[in-house]
């Protein structure tokens, strides 16, 4: 019934197994990859015909984490998996990026890759297992895929690279000083295709070493996929790329000069309009048959690419007139929004980001529900890319994959410089509104976020800047590395290489390669050139701010922390939360308590904080023998008066301790509700509190002169 093929190998600390032939047999390719006890199924299907008039490659990658994989039931009302989480979206992008460039040029049939997490051992992250499964399924499917690829995760601890560190090692990297890197590498047998990382000020040499290490470690996995394909692959799909060489030559002869003139215009909008006009002018001179050719769009793109790329490599000049290593003009402004806690406007050429910082309390932390358990994050970064930023109209909706991916890249870049939660007990939320875009808005977000946080008074360890690098690689082997790329240089180039970091090292690296010929020499040059660009941008940012402000905005909350014994937490909260609600209502401050007894008191009003602090202190602190307290008479009896003097604590003032004379009854001088000063004499054998009024001057609250003289 089943024709099962299974291949296994030892990889790192666990066994990696690839299996096909039992499940999802109607898909073009299906592989279940298992590492340890983490299993992911990848199923691939592709259309056997191209849709008429389609001029792009419609590849869709989905990654789904099923709660049953970790023995969990989903939360929420419906108790089933809903829209993709941020992790699922980012992993889908992670798989898409290295496989997309490896389909045969000209292939525009629809392709669907679906990766489903079936089992999670809470040790091996399923994202890398999913990438391997997807690559294997594509290799078996017969689709015109020039793989396989493989991917792995690289850690860096005690100066040594670590293959596929455990999930727990990579969680909360900021609070784990031993781990300095979370880097993902994907590539083919001969080349690195994709890098994604979060780093803690590593040098260029250390980052390059991590990429090389990862590429070496995936080689046996690629061999395993090839071994599986030799036993179970389907016949290759009969696909021949369309030959539009004659059409291209025709378009080139008619439009090369116009395209060259258009690309010489430095202003983006004017250049875009000129390119569009050149296309229209060429179309008018084409025959009806040539205009109807489905490959006309590809011919125009090839011409535009040839014009842009050839001139850059030959002359060393770019379409906006810059040299290869020149960063566009930069303007940095802070404090531009009066009611926000922190704000910055970062402009680099025609790319601009308005970044706003909001400081919150523990209540504002994000609760993250993941397969391996729930966690909380006190650092949030949200990136928005509205259509007007590129002069277009378009539908506005919830954040898409691009917004989530760019926001996460900036989030990773800033992690290394954030203060410890114990030193800065705030939740930090950043929102980056991209108001203009012509290349690398994610790196503008990094720069703007750094400035905005400093404007809000966040004590960053160092400012962070980011720069996007590009590459033009010719068939002859000649190449040019470009600093601070434009949008056109990104679309028509061979590499998108984003590097963020401080003066001392790299905090994030993201690389996407569109060709399979990137050598370590090119990567090393790109990293060195990126460092120079990053340091230049940091110098420009320093003209606005170099460190966090000493004073918060008047509208930002102040937070005080206090530690109480864990056995006192219940007393502070009270039955059904009665006590904590009373503290909040009376003081006007927010109060957060965690299981360790750390209490955060937040308010924009210092008096509210002090009031809440005093109320909590009175509950958890113990009264000290010999100290004087102000109290209130709560009950009068024949033998004395009970006084509430320390939070909820009452004590007895015996009739003999009320005044220095004999009284017939305590009510002769006291009444309920009266405020009095008392001295704590001590505790009797049963732990009851003994107080004295006569030892304290009731006018001043000071120890009486007689008492002081006696002492």
C-alpha positions in Angstrom: 0.0 0.0 0.0 2.8 2.4 0.9 6.1 2.8 -0.9 8.1 4.4 2.0 11.6 5.8 1.6 13.5 6.9 4.7 17.0 8.3 5.2 18.7 9.2 8.5 21.9 10.7 9.8 23.4 11.9 13.0 23.4 15.7 13.0 24.7 17.6 16.0 23.3 16.0 19.2 20.3 14.3 17.5 19.2 12.1 14.6 17.8 13.8 11.5 15.4 11.6 9.5 13.7 12.3 6.2 10.7 10.2 5.2 8.4 10.1 2.2 5.8 7.9 0.6 3.3 7.3 3.4 1.5 10.6 4.0 0.0 13.1 1.5 0.7 11.0 -1.5 -1.4 13.2 -3.8 0.9 16.2 -3.3 3.7 16.6 -5.8 6.1 16.1 -3.0 5.8 15.4 0.7 8.5 14.9 3.3 8.3 14.5 7.0 11.6 15.7 8.6 12.3 14.7 12.2 15.1 16.0 14.4 15.1 14.5 17.9 11.4 14.4 18.6 10.5 17.5 16.6 8.7 16.5 13.3 7.5 18.8 10.5 5.6 17.7 7.4 6.2 19.7 4.2 3.8 19.2 1.2 4.5 20.8 -2.2 2.1 21.3 -5.1 2.6 23.3 -8.3 0.4 24.2 -11.2 1.3 22.4 -14.5 0.4 25.5 -16.5 1.1 29.2 -16.2 -1.9 31.5 -15.8 -2.3 33.6 -19.0 -0.6 37.0 -18.8 1.1 36.2 -15.4 4.4 38.2 -15.2 5.6 37.2 -11.7 6.4 34.0 -9.9 3.5 33.1 -7.5 5.3 31.2 -4.8 3.4 30.9 -1.5 5.0 29.4 1.7 2.9 28.6 4.7 4.3 27.4 8.1 1.8 26.2 10.7 2.4 25.3 14.4 -0.3 22.9 15.6 -0.8 23.1 19.4 -1.3 19.3 19.5 2.4 19.0 18.6 3.3 20.0 22.1 0.3 18.4 23.8 -1.5 21.8 24.3 -5.0 23.0 23.7 -5.3 26.4 22.0 -6.5 29.3 24.0 -9.4 31.6 23.0 -13.1 31.1 22.6 -13.0 28.8 19.6 -10.2 26.5 20.9 -8.6 26.1 17.5 -5.6 27.6 15.7 -6.5 31.0 14.2 -4.5 33.5 12.2 -0.8 33.0 11.9 1.3 34.1 14.9 4.3 36.3 14.4 6.6 33.3 14.7 4.7 31.4 12.0 4.8 34.4 9.6 8.5 35.0 10.2 9.3 31.3 9.7 7.3 31.2 6.4 9.4 34.2 5.2 12.6 32.4 6.4 11.8 29.4 4.2 10.6 31.5 1.2 13.7 33.7 1.0 16.4 31.0 0.2 14.2 28.9 -2.1 12.6 31.6 -4.3 15.8 32.5 -6.3 16.4 28.8 -7.0 13.5 28.2 -9.4 14.5 28.1 -13.0 14.3 31.7 -14.5 11.1 32.1 -16.4 9.1 29.6 -14.3 5.9 31.4 -13.3 3.6 28.5 -12.5 1.9 28.7 -9.1 3.7 26.9 -6.3 2.4 26.1 -2.8 4.6 24.9 0.0 2.8 24.0 3.3 4.9 23.1 6.4 3.0 21.7 9.4 4.6 21.1 12.8 3.4 17.7 13.9 5.5 17.1 17.0 7.7 19.4 19.1 10.1 18.1 21.7 10.6 21.6 23.2 14.4 21.2 22.5 14.8 21.5 18.7 13.2 24.5 17.1 10.8 23.3 14.3 11.7 26.3 12.0 14.9 24.7 10.7 13.3 21.3 10.5 10.6 22.9 8.4 13.1 24.5 6.0 14.8 21.1 5.5 11.5 19.3 5.0 10.4 22.0 2.4 13.6 21.7 0.5 13.4 17.9 0.4 9.8 18.0 -0.7 10.6 20.5 -3.5 13.5 18.3 -4.6 11.3 15.3 -4.9 8.3 17.0 -6.5 9.8 17.3 -10.0 9.3 21.1 -10.0 12.1 23.1 -11.8 13.9 23.8 -8.5 17.7 24.1 -8.6 18.2 23.0 -5.0 18.4 21.4 -2.6 19.1 23.8 0.2 19.4 23.2 3.9 19.4 25.5 7.0 20.7 25.5 10.5 20.9 27.7 13.6 24.2 28.9 15.0 24.9 30.0 18.6 28.1 31.5 20.0 29.2 30.7 23.5 32.6 31.1 25.2 34.1 31.9 21.8 32.8 28.7 20.2 30.1 28.3 17.6 27.3 26.0 18.5 25.2 24.0 16.0 21.4 24.1 16.6 21.3 25.4 20.2 18.3 24.4 22.2 15.1 26.5 22.2 15.7 27.4 25.8 19.2 28.7 25.0 17.8 31.1 22.4 14.8 32.3 24.4 15.3 35.6 26.0 18.8 36.0 24.6 19.0 39.4 26.1 18.9 38.0 29.7 21.4 35.2 28.9 24.9 36.7 29.0 26.6 33.5 27.9 24.8 33.3 24.6 25.8 36.1 22.2 24.3 35.0 18.9 21.1 33.5 17.3 21.9 33.2 13.6 20.2 31.2 10.9 22.1 30.2 7.7 20.5 28.6 4.6 22.3 27.7 1.5 23.0 25.2 -1.3 26.0 23.0 -1.7 28.1 25.8 -3.2 26.7 29.1 -1.8 25.0 30.8 1.1 21.5 32.0 0.1 20.2 33.6 3.3 21.3 34.8 6.7 19.1 36.1 9.6 20.5 36.9 13.0 20.3 38.6 16.4 23.8 39.3 17.8 25.3 41.0 20.9 28.0 43.2 19.4 30.0 40.6 17.6 32.9 41.7 15.3 32.7 41.4 11.5 35.1 38.5 11.7 33.0 36.6 14.3 29.9 37.1 12.2 31.6 35.9 9.0 32.9 32.9 10.9 29.4 32.0 12.1 28.1 32.2 8.5 30.9 29.9 7.3 30.4 27.5 10.2 26.7 27.2 9.4 27.3 26.6 5.7 29.8 23.8 6.6 27.3 22.2 9.0 24.4 22.0 6.4 26.5 20.1 3.8 25.7 16.6 5.2 22.0 17.5 5.3 22.1 18.5 1.6 23.8 15.2 0.8 21.0 13.4 2.8 18.3 15.2 0.7 20.1 14.2 -2.5 20.3 10.6 -1.3 16.5 10.7 -0.7 15.8 12.2 -4.1 17.9 9.5 -5.9 15.5 6.9 -4.4 12.2 8.7 -4.5 12.2 11.8 -6.7 9.5 12.2 -9.5 10.4 12.8 -13.1 11.4 16.4 -13.7 8.6 18.6 -14.9 9.0 19.3 -18.6 9.6 23.1 -18.5 11.5 25.1 -21.1 11.9 28.8 -20.3 10.4 31.0 -23.0 12.9 32.3 -25.6 12.3 36.0 -25.9 15.8 37.0 -27.0 14.4 38.5 -30.3 11.9 40.6 -28.4 14.5 41.7 -26.0 16.9 42.8 -28.7 14.0 44.8 -30.3 13.1 46.5 -27.0 16.8 47.2 -26.4 17.4 48.8 -29.8 14.3 51.0 -29.3 14.6 51.9 -25.7 18.2 51.7 -24.4 19.0 55.3 -24.8 15.8 56.5 -23.2 16.2 54.1 -20.3 19.8 55.3 -19.8 18.6 58.9 -19.7 15.8 58.0 -17.3 18.1 56.2 -14.9 20.3 59.2 -14.9 17.6 61.2 -13.1 18.4 61.4 -9.3 14.9 62.2 -8.0 13.0 58.9 -7.4 9.5 60.2 -8.6 10.9 61.9 -11.6 13.0 58.8 -12.5 10.0 56.5 -12.1 7.9 58.7 -14.3 10.7 58.8 -16.9 11.1 55.0 -16.9 7.4 54.6 -17.4 7.4 57.2 -20.2 10.3 55.3 -21.9 8.3 52.0 -21.7 5.3 53.7 -23.3 7.4 55.2 -26.0 8.9 51.8 -26.8 5.5 50.1 -26.8 4.2 52.6 -29.4 6.8 51.4 -31.8 6.2 47.7 -31.3 3.8 45.7 -33.5 0.5 44.4 -32.1 2.0 40.9 -31.9 5.0 42.2 -29.9 2.8 44.2 -27.6 0.7 41.1 -26.9 3.7 38.9 -26.1 3.5 37.7 -22.4 7.3 38.1 -22.1 7.3 41.9 -22.8 7.4 42.7 -19.2 10.4 40.4 -18.7 12.1 42.1 -21.7 11.7 45.5 -20.1 13.0 44.3 -16.7 16.0 42.8 -18.4 16.8 46.0 -20.2 16.4 48.1 -17.0 18.6 45.7 -15.2 21.3 45.8 -17.9 21.4 49.6 -17.9 21.6 50.0 -14.2 24.0 47.1 -13.5 26.4 47.7 -16.4 26.9 51.3 -15.7 27.6 50.7 -12.0 30.3 48.1 -12.5 32.0 50.0 -15.4 32.0 53.5 -14.0 31.6 53.1 -10.3 28.8 55.6 -10.4 25.2 54.9 -9.3 21.9 56.1 -10.7 21.7 58.9 -8.1 25.3 60.0 -8.8 26.8 58.6 -5.6 30.1 56.7 -5.3 29.8 53.0 -4.4 30.5 53.5 -0.7 28.7 56.8 -0.1 25.7 57.1 2.2 22.9 59.5 1.3 22.5 62.8 3.2 21.1 62.2 6.7 18.9 64.4 8.9 18.0 63.4 12.5 15.5 65.2 14.7 14.2 64.3 18.2 11.4 65.4 20.4 9.2 66.5 17.6 5.8 65.3 19.1 4.9 67.2 22.3 2.6 64.6 24.0 4.5 61.4 23.3 7.1 60.0 25.6 9.8 60.0 22.9 9.9 60.7 19.2 12.4 60.9 16.3 12.3 61.7 12.6 15.1 60.0 10.7 15.6 60.9 7.1 18.2 59.3 4.8 17.9 60.5 1.2 14.3 59.7 0.2 13.8 57.2 3.0 12.2 58.5 6.2 10.9 57.0 9.4 8.9 58.7 12.2 9.5 56.6 15.3 7.6 57.0 18.5 8.4 55.5 21.9 5.8 54.8 24.6 6.8 53.7 28.1 4.4 51.4 29.9 4.2 49.3 33.0 4.2 45.6 33.6 0.5 45.5 32.6 1.6 46.5 29.1 3.9 43.6 28.6 3.0 41.3 25.6 2.1 37.7 26.6 3.5 35.4 23.9 1.7 32.0 23.6 4.1 29.6 21.9 4.4 25.8 21.5 7.1 25.6 24.0 5.2 27.7 26.6 4.0 31.2 27.5 6.4 34.1 28.0 6.3 37.9 28.4 8.1 40.6 26.4 8.7 44.1 27.7 10.0 45.3 24.3 7.7 45.8 21.4 8.4 47.2 17.9 5.7 47.7 15.3 6.5 48.8 11.7 4.0 50.3 9.3 4.5 50.8 5.6 1.5 52.9 4.2 1.1 53.2 0.4 1.7 56.9 0.5 5.3 56.3 1.5 6.1 55.3 -2.1 3.6 57.7 -3.7 1.0 55.0 -4.4 -2.6 54.3 -3.6 -3.5 50.9 -2.2 -5.5 48.9 0.3 -4.7 49.5 3.9 -5.3 46.6 6.3 -3.6 44.6 9.1 0.2 44.2 8.9 1.4 41.8 6.2 4.4 39.6 6.1 6.6 42.4 5.0 5.7 44.7 7.9 6.1 41.9 10.4 9.5 40.8 8.9 10.9 44.3 8.7 9.7 45.1 12.3 11.3 42.0 13.6 14.6 42.8 11.9 14.7 46.2 13.7 13.6 44.5 17.0 16.6 42.1 16.8 19.0 44.9 16.0 18.1 46.8 19.2 18.0 44.0 21.7 21.6 44.1 22.5 21.6 47.7 23.8 18.5 47.6 26.0 18.8 48.1 29.7 18.1 45.1 32.0 14.5 44.9 33.2 15.8 45.2 36.8 17.5 48.5 36.0 14.7 49.9 33.8 11.4 48.4 34.8 9.4 49.7 31.9 7.6 48.2 29.0 9.0 49.9 25.8 6.8 50.1 22.7 8.2 51.5 19.5 6.1 52.3 16.4 7.9 53.1 13.2 5.7 55.0 10.6 7.5 54.9 7.3 6.6 58.2 5.7 8.9 58.0 2.7 10.7 55.0 1.2 13.4 54.6 -1.4 15.5 51.7 -0.1 16.0 50.2 3.4 13.2 51.5 5.5 14.0 48.8 8.0 17.4 50.3 8.7 15.9 53.7 8.9 13.6 52.2 11.6 16.7 51.0 13.5 18.3 54.4 13.5 15.0 56.3 14.3 14.2 53.8 17.1 17.5 54.3 18.7 17.1 58.1 18.7 13.4 57.9 19.8 14.3 55.7 22.8 17.1 58.0 23.9 14.6 60.9 23.6 12.3 59.1 25.9 15.0 58.6 28.5 15.7 55.0 27.9 19.4 54.4 29.0 20.6 52.4 26.0 24.1 50.9 26.3 25.0 52.4 22.9 23.2 54.0 20.0 22.5 51.6 17.1 22.5 52.3 13.4 21.8 50.2 10.3 22.7 50.2 6.7 21.6 48.2 3.7 24.3 46.9 1.2 23.8 45.7 -2.3 25.8 43.8 -4.9 26.1 43.8 -8.7 27.8 40.6 -9.8 28.5 40.3 -13.5 29.0 37.0 -15.4 32.7 37.9 -15.9 33.2 37.8 -12.1 33.5 41.6 -11.8 31.4 43.0 -9.0 30.5 46.1 -7.1 29.4 46.4 -3.5 27.0 49.2 -2.9 26.5 51.1 0.4 23.0 52.3 1.3 21.1 50.9 -1.6 18.1 52.5 -3.4 14.9 50.7 -4.1 15.9 50.2 -7.8 19.3 48.8 -6.7 17.6 46.4 -4.4 15.1 45.1 -7.1 17.7 44.8 -9.9 20.7 43.8 -7.8 22.0 40.4 -6.7 22.1 40.9 -2.9 20.2 42.6 -0.1 22.6 42.7 2.9 21.5 44.6 6.0 23.9 45.2 8.9 23.0 46.9 12.1 25.2 47.6 15.1 26.9 49.9 17.5 30.3 51.5 17.5 31.7 48.3 19.0 30.0 45.5 17.0 27.2 44.0 15.0 23.8 43.4 16.6 21.9 42.1 13.6 22.7 40.8 10.1 20.2 39.9 7.4 21.3 38.7 4.0 19.3 37.6 0.9 21.1 36.4 -2.2 19.6 36.2 -5.6 22.5 34.4 -7.3 24.6 31.4 -6.4 28.0 32.9 -6.7 28.6 34.9 -3.5 32.1 34.1 -2.2 33.5 34.7 1.3 35.7 37.4 -0.3 32.6 39.3 -1.4 30.9 38.9 2.0 34.0 40.1 3.8 34.2 43.2 1.6 30.5 43.9 2.1 30.9 43.6 5.9 33.9 46.0 6.0 32.1 48.5 3.7 29.0 48.2 5.9 31.0 48.9 9.0 32.3 52.2 7.5 28.7 53.1 6.5 27.4 52.3 10.0 30.0 54.4 11.8 29.3 57.3 9.5 25.5 57.1 10.2 26.2 56.9 14.0 28.2 60.1 13.7 25.3 61.8 11.9 22.8 60.6 14.5 25.1 61.9 17.3 24.3 65.4 16.0 20.8 65.0 17.5 21.5 62.8 20.6 24.3 60.6 21.9 22.7 59.1 25.0 19.3 58.8 26.8 17.9 62.0 28.3 18.1 62.3 32.1 14.5 63.5 32.5 11.4 61.7 31.3 8.5 63.4 29.5 6.0 64.9 31.8 3.5 62.5 30.3 5.5 59.3 30.9 4.9 57.1 33.9 7.4 57.0 36.7 8.0 53.5 38.1 9.4 52.7 41.6 10.2 49.1 42.5 10.2 47.5 46.0 10.8 44.0 47.2 8.5 42.4 49.7 8.8 38.9 51.3 7.0 36.3 49.2 4.9 35.3 52.3 3.5 38.9 52.4 2.3 38.9 48.8 -1.1 37.6 49.9 -1.5 40.4 52.5 -0.8 43.1 49.9 -3.3 41.6 47.4 -5.9 40.8 50.0 -8.9 38.6 49.7 -10.2 38.7 46.2 -7.8 41.6 45.5 -9.6 43.9 47.9 -6.4 45.4 49.5 -4.6 46.0 46.2 -7.7 47.7 44.7 -7.9 50.0 47.7 -4.2 50.9 47.3 -4.7 51.7 43.6 -7.9 53.7 44.2 -6.6 55.6 47.1 -3.1 56.5 45.6 -4.0 56.8 41.9 -0.9 54.7 41.0 -0.7 51.4 39.1 0.6 48.5 41.1 2.1 45.3 39.6 3.2 42.4 41.8 5.1 39.3 40.5 5.6 35.9 42.2 9.1 36.9 43.4 7.7 39.7 45.5 8.9 42.5 43.2 6.3 45.3 43.2 6.3 48.0 40.5 4.4 51.2 41.4 3.8 53.4 38.4 2.3 56.9 38.0 3.1 60.2 36.3 2.6 61.8 39.7 5.4 61.3 42.3 3.0 61.8 45.2 0.8 59.0 44.0 3.8 56.7 43.9 4.9 57.7 47.4 1.4 57.2 48.7 1.1 53.7 47.3 4.6 52.9 48.5 3.8 53.9 52.1 0.5 51.9 52.1 2.3 48.8 50.9 5.2 49.3 53.3 2.8 49.6 56.2 1.4 46.2 55.2 4.6 44.3 54.8 6.9 46.0 57.2 7.1 45.0 60.9 6.8 47.7 63.6 10.0 48.4 65.5 10.1 48.4 69.3 10.9 51.8 70.7 9.7 53.8 67.7 6.9 56.4 67.7 4.0 56.1 65.4 0.9 58.2 64.6 -2.3 56.2 65.1 -6.1 56.4 65.4 -8.2 55.2 68.3 -10.5 52.5 67.0 -12.0 51.1 70.2 -12.3 52.2 73.9 -12.7 49.6 76.7 -12.6 49.8 80.5 -8.9 48.9 80.7 -7.6 51.1 77.9 -7.9 51.9 74.2 -7.0 50.1 71.0 -5.1 52.2 68.5 -4.6 51.4 64.8 -1.0 52.6 64.4 0.8 50.5 61.7 -1.2 49.8 58.5 -3.9 47.3 59.6 -2.1 46.6 62.9 -3.7 47.5 66.2 -2.3 47.7 69.7 -3.5 48.3 73.2 -2.7 51.5 75.2 -3.4 50.4 78.7 -5.2 52.9 80.9 -2.1 53.4 82.9 -0.1 54.4 79.7 -2.5 57.1 78.5 -1.5 60.0 80.8 0.9 60.6 83.8 -2.1 60.6 86.1 -4.8 58.2 87.2 -7.9 58.1 85.0 -11.3 56.8 86.0 -12.0 55.7 82.5 -10.1 56.1 79.1 -13.1 57.9 77.7 -12.3 60.8 80.0 -9.6 61.9 77.6 -10.1 59.8 74.4 -12.8 59.2 71.8 -13.0 56.8 68.9 -11.5 58.3 65.7 -9.1 60.5 67.6 -5.5 60.7 66.2 -2.8 60.1 68.8 0.9 59.5 69.0 2.1 56.2 70.5 5.4 54.6 71.4 5.7 50.8 70.8 6.8 49.3 74.1 7.0 45.8 72.9 5.0 42.6 72.8 3.5 40.5 75.6 3.9 36.7 76.0 1.0 36.1 73.6 2.4 38.5 70.9 0.0 41.3 71.7 1.2 44.8 71.0 1.8 47.1 74.0 1.7 50.9 73.3 2.2 54.0 75.4 0.8 57.5 74.9 2.2 59.2 78.0 5.8 58.7 76.8 5.1 60.9 73.7 4.4 64.6 73.5 1.0 64.6 71.9 1.5 68.0 70.4 4.8 67.4 68.6 5.0 63.6 68.3 8.4 63.7 69.9 9.4 61.7 73.0 8.3 63.5 76.1 10.9 65.4 78.1 10.3 63.3 81.2 10.9 60.1 79.2 14.0 61.5 77.6 15.4 62.6 80.9 14.7 59.2 82.4 16.7 57.6 79.5 
